[in-house]
Amino acid sequence: MGNDLRKKRPAVPRTPMLERRPEERVKDFGEVPLGYSPEEVKLEAVRCLGCKNKPCKSGCPVGIDCAGFVKRVSEGDFTGAIKLVKEKNILPAVTGRVCPQTEQCEGSCILGKKGDPLGIGFIERFVADWEREHGEVLPDKAPATSRSVGVVGSGPSGLTVAADMILLGHEVTIYEALHEAGGVLIYGIPEFRLPKDIVAAQINSLRRLGVVIKVNQVIGSTLTIDELLTIHDVVFIGVGAGAPAFMGISGENLIGVFSANEYLTRSNLMRAYRFPEWDTPMNPGKRVAVIGGGNVAMDAARTALRLGAEEVSIIYRRSREEMPARAEEIRHAGEEGIVMRLLKAPRQILADSSGHVAGIELLDMVLADADASGRRRPIPKEGTEHILEADTVIVAIGGHPNPTIARTTPGLDVDSRGYLVVDRQTMATSKARVYAGGDIAGWGANVIKAMGDGRIAAGAMQELLTR
Ligand SMILES: Cc1cc2nc3c(=O)[nH]c(=O)nc-3n(C[C@H](O)[C@H](O)[C@H](O)COP(=O)(O)OP(=O)(O)OC[C@H]3O[C@@H](n4cnc5c(N)ncnc54)[C@H](O)[C@@H]3O)c2cc1C
């Protein structure tokens, strides 16, 4: 179909992706959306207008040629499509599932002006899954160089650096503190959103390309950055910002209060979600209150429900429109029966006689006009204190950088909040031959932005190595 004909066509709604029914899916950790069939993906792909200036590509932090791969899909060339995606993105099965597409590629899609934007994430997910089922397309590798790259942390930023540098012919070693590689993709995001075997398959592709992954290596403790610089020509730090943040209110040290990272790590990485098959149970709580409105809060709440909680609430101090979580996750949480207690902020956590959580005192909020950050500021409504009974409180209000590396690395500058200071054009830190990106560089905090940082750092490292 020619471009002109497509443009004259009335708005066609997005091809829906089948999902498991809420009452069925809350009983287990199986994935919620079921993916497209080859027929459905082509039906969705032909909706693309094929715009000349490709706004979807500019909307993607790693510059995927979205219109290009979608065109190949519309022609049934799934191998060609995945090849094009993988030129820019080594984790397409991950980003197809968890990217905030509504703010990025799909947010820039012209179709979205009059109706549903193109389902670019759904199409990306299809081609990535199709590759896994039909044979992996490994990119070509440049001839071996004698240069060596050390990568600290195996989240999306570190994995991107590792992929880019191994393809350029360098030796690459990843040092990971935990016993499994993948960062938040493994310990944070639950199975029902991002199955672990999918992350493992993407990481194994890197191993097949020659990347060495050393787990149980806490850099700053097992080895320092200065020691890594004696082994490697350049070092990239992508250690995330996983130290938990708390609210600083009374009762946060009671039994039954978790940081979301601890709760999710126990379920995901320690495999409590597979008890009794794995002998690592946890007490999920019966009446669970989750504080926060982002993806982490949605993941913690939906995990609690699946682990057996009877009532799960999300407490958020702004309204639904301001929630930073992906729209799909908010919808899924609501469908599954999570109670959204909006415009409420916790004042204190209350204890029973044994020092266990018994409830939370909440205060109603109203929203003032947007502040400099562009977000509407919540203001407490005095006299509206009330109590929500709960036996478990999960705090999901963000994370902080862990100071281990900064404290043990002379010459590595951090800002007032502990994030590494980097030059945004190159991701170079204040220390020679050391680069950093992703959440530890304090910008963005999502998977594709972390990957974008990794891409920039890899480019700058290559320039240094070939100077
Ligand atoms: C529960 C949850 C859900 C999320 N959902 C989404 C989503 O749906 N979409 C989205 O785009 N983003 C989401 N995010 C955010 C996203 O996952 C992060 O922005 C992204 O993973 C950051 O990548 P990174 O490479 O900076 O580091 P991380 O993914 O944080 O990985 C850092 C790695 O470094 C390791 N490490 C730390 N210190 C050391 C050390 N000293 N030595 C060696 N290794 C170390 C850690 O163990 C970890 O494996 C979510 C985050 C969480 C916590």
The ligand as an SDF file (V2000), in Angstrom:
LIG
                    3D

 53 58  0  0  0  0  0  0  0  0999 V2000
   10.9620   -2.9390   40.5620 C   0  0  0  0  0  0  0  0  0  0  0  0
   11.4190   -2.0690   39.4300 C   0  0  0  0  0  0  0  0  0  0  0  0
   10.6320   -1.9870   38.2980 C   0  0  0  0  0  0  0  0  0  0  0  0
   11.0320   -1.2070   37.2260 C   0  0  0  0  0  0  0  0  0  0  0  0
   10.2610   -1.1760   36.1040 N   0  0  0  0  0  0  0  0  0  0  0  0
   10.6930   -0.5130   35.0050 C   0  0  0  0  0  0  0  0  0  0  0  0
    9.9550   -0.5620   33.7880 C   0  0  0  0  0  0  0  0  0  0  0  0
    8.8890   -1.1410   33.7010 O   0  0  0  0  0  0  0  0  0  0  0  0
   10.4570    0.0890   32.7130 N   0  0  0  0  0  0  0  0  0  0  0  0
   11.6450    0.7570   32.7580 C   0  0  0  0  0  0  0  0  0  0  0  0
   12.0740    1.2650   31.7230 O   0  0  0  0  0  0  0  0  0  0  0  0
   12.3530    0.8430   33.9000 N   0  0  0  0  0  0  0  0  0  0  0  0
   11.9140    0.2170   35.0250 C   0  0  0  0  0  0  0  0  0  0  0  0
   12.6240    0.2840   36.1970 N   0  0  0  0  0  0  0  0  0  0  0  0
   13.8700    1.0820   36.2230 C   0  0  0  0  0  0  0  0  0  0  0  0
   14.9990    0.3410   35.5180 C   0  0  0  0  0  0  0  0  0  0  0  0
   14.9480   -1.0170   35.8150 O   0  0  0  0  0  0  0  0  0  0  0  0
   16.3430    0.9510   35.8760 C   0  0  0  0  0  0  0  0  0  0  0  0
   16.3110    2.3290   35.5160 O   0  0  0  0  0  0  0  0  0  0  0  0
   17.4830    0.2700   35.1310 C   0  0  0  0  0  0  0  0  0  0  0  0
   17.5080   -1.1040   35.4390 O   0  0  0  0  0  0  0  0  0  0  0  0
   18.8170    0.9110   35.5080 C   0  0  0  0  0  0  0  0  0  0  0  0
   19.8230    0.2080   34.8720 O   0  0  0  0  0  0  0  0  0  0  0  0
   21.3290    0.2850   35.3830 P   0  0  0  0  0  0  0  0  0  0  0  0
   22.1400   -0.3410   34.3150 O   0  0  0  0  0  0  0  0  0  0  0  0
   21.6610    1.6530   35.8050 O   0  0  0  0  0  0  0  0  0  0  0  0
   21.4230   -0.5920   36.7020 O   0  0  0  0  0  0  0  0  0  0  0  0
   20.6340   -1.7310   37.4550 P   0  0  0  0  0  0  0  0  0  0  0  0
   19.6000   -2.3940   36.6290 O   0  0  0  0  0  0  0  0  0  0  0  0
   20.2260   -1.1470   38.7460 O   0  0  0  0  0  0  0  0  0  0  0  0
   21.7990   -2.7920   37.6960 O   0  0  0  0  0  0  0  0  0  0  0  0
   22.9400   -2.4670   38.4360 C   0  0  0  0  0  0  0  0  0  0  0  0
   23.6960   -3.7460   38.7320 C   0  0  0  0  0  0  0  0  0  0  0  0
   24.9300   -3.3960   39.3640 O   0  0  0  0  0  0  0  0  0  0  0  0
   25.1650   -4.3010   40.4330 C   0  0  0  0  0  0  0  0  0  0  0  0
   26.0370   -3.6440   41.4160 N   0  0  0  0  0  0  0  0  0  0  0  0
   25.7160   -2.6950   42.3210 C   0  0  0  0  0  0  0  0  0  0  0  0
   26.8010   -2.3420   43.0380 N   0  0  0  0  0  0  0  0  0  0  0  0
   27.8250   -3.0890   42.5710 C   0  0  0  0  0  0  0  0  0  0  0  0
   29.1950   -3.1960   42.9110 C   0  0  0  0  0  0  0  0  0  0  0  0
   29.7280   -2.4350   43.8890 N   0  0  0  0  0  0  0  0  0  0  0  0
   29.9630   -4.0940   42.2490 N   0  0  0  0  0  0  0  0  0  0  0  0
   29.4400   -4.8700   41.2620 C   0  0  0  0  0  0  0  0  0  0  0  0
   28.1400   -4.8020   40.9000 N   0  0  0  0  0  0  0  0  0  0  0  0
   27.3490   -3.9200   41.5350 C   0  0  0  0  0  0  0  0  0  0  0  0
   23.7750   -4.5740   40.9800 C   0  0  0  0  0  0  0  0  0  0  0  0
   23.7550   -5.7880   41.7310 O   0  0  0  0  0  0  0  0  0  0  0  0
   22.9640   -4.6700   39.6970 C   0  0  0  0  0  0  0  0  0  0  0  0
   22.9480   -5.9750   39.1900 O   0  0  0  0  0  0  0  0  0  0  0  0
   12.2420   -0.4680   37.3030 C   0  0  0  0  0  0  0  0  0  0  0  0
   13.0180   -0.5160   38.4670 C   0  0  0  0  0  0  0  0  0  0  0  0
   12.6130   -1.3090   39.5280 C   0  0  0  0  0  0  0  0  0  0  0  0
   13.4760   -1.3690   40.7650 C   0  0  0  0  0  0  0  0  0  0  0  0
  1  2  1  0
  2  3  1  0
  2 52  2  0
  3  4  2  0
  4  5  1  0
  4 50  1  0
  5  6  2  0
  6  7  1  0
  6 13  1  0
  7  8  2  0
  7  9  1  0
  9 10  1  0
 10 11  2  0
 10 12  1  0
 12 13  2  0
 13 14  1  0
 14 15  1  0
 14 50  1  0
 15 16  1  0
 16 17  1  0
 16 18  1  0
 18 19  1  0
 18 20  1  0
 20 21  1  0
 20 22  1  0
 22 23  1  0
 23 24  1  0
 24 25  2  0
 24 26  1  0
 24 27  1  0
 27 28  1  0
 28 29  2  0
 28 30  1  0
 28 31  1  0
 31 32  1  0
 32 33  1  0
 33 34  1  0
 33 48  1  0
 34 35  1  0
 35 36  1  0
 35 46  1  0
 36 37  1  0
 36 45  1  0
 37 38  2  0
 38 39  1  0
 39 40  1  0
 39 45  2  0
 40 41  1  0
 40 42  2  0
 42 43  1  0
 43 44  2  0
 44 45  1  0
 46 47  1  0
 46 48  1  0
 48 49  1  0
 50 51  2  0
 51 52  1  0
 52 53  1  0
M  END
$$$$
